[in-house]
């Protein structure tokens, strides 16, 4: 016991301490800066919690290892930390693979049989970790209570490798569903973890795997999870950049979905009527109404007087009724700055792929100006009305390109 030195243990536990600090910092940043809590964000938080918990277990084991000489309280805690480590940490690779599937939209194509195949290796390694106290497949303790890994640990590494490889395969199949920056960051994640794992396997006593995972998740946090480039500064709503990214992902998935576009007529005249400074207030007021009808992550503010709602996995009649409800509200006056004002708007109801099939036509519809006095034949513009808007937009585009 006299030879035990806390400073010596801390010198060898630098990677674990760094992992904990980086992980906690990322959790704090994610909770403070990123307000959304969709499945993608929750899964990212679970990955951060995973590395923090495993780093804490590894750090605790490093402190206790020199003092464990036999049965007792210290050995029980030491054994518990190892158990938690091997139950929790192998889940990082399956979570990352599923995270990539969510980002690329691959989950929309997953059938029940696909999910079973995807989850089977994960259940295998969980079962191996849970029953290890009886089977000693993954790790065990010698007669002198010294910890050592067994052959089962290589099964864990093999399964994790399969999940990371599957994530890369998914990324290749859905290459166009994400931006070049996101692709590079996801590749960086896999490469950095591979480097950290190899170093840890080759050099005894160097725990680089966890810190590499923490650094890789930090890169994902700033490049994928950060919404600074996806949010409108003045309104806090998702912007056109976010809409393009999400629509590209939805189109690549091949699943049908609907869009509701609200376009206030003559936005330039609107600015002259209420003033440029009040556009943000008007957007906040109308956007606030729309957020009561749909989730925040499906509502986009594209530009002055233009909003888009993305609807996935919902019934067409249900979405059409929502569009009609919005159109009816815009026919009523708004209490704006102490006066009742009617802000005329055209509501477009777009079915993908029935009405449009590619990103070009979608953006053309979203950006097409509504002619002065334009009145749709129905309360919601759809079907033939959309064809007329697209035809006019293509004609104007051809004329401009010919000049």
Secondary structure, 3 states (H helix, E strand, C coil): CCCCCHHHHHHHCHHHHHHHHHHHHHHHHHHHHCCCCCHHHHHHHHHHHHHHHHHHHHHHHHHHHCCCCCCCHHHHHHHHHHHHHHHHCCHHHHHHHHHHHHHHCHHHHCCHHHHHHHHHHHHHHHHHHHCHHHHCCCEEECCCCCEEECCHHHHHHHHHHHHHHHHHHHHHHCHHHCCHHHHHHHHHHHHHHHHHHHHHHHCCCCCCHHHHHHHHHHHHHHHHHCCCCCECCCCCCECHHHHHHHHHHHHHHCCCEEEEEEEECCHHHHHHHHCHHHHHHHHHHHHHHHHCCCCHHHEEEEECCEEEEEEECCCHHHHHHHHHHHHHHHCCCEEECCEEECCCEEEEEEEECCCECCHHHHHHHHHCCCCCCCCCCCCCECCHHHHHHHHHHHHHHHHHHHC
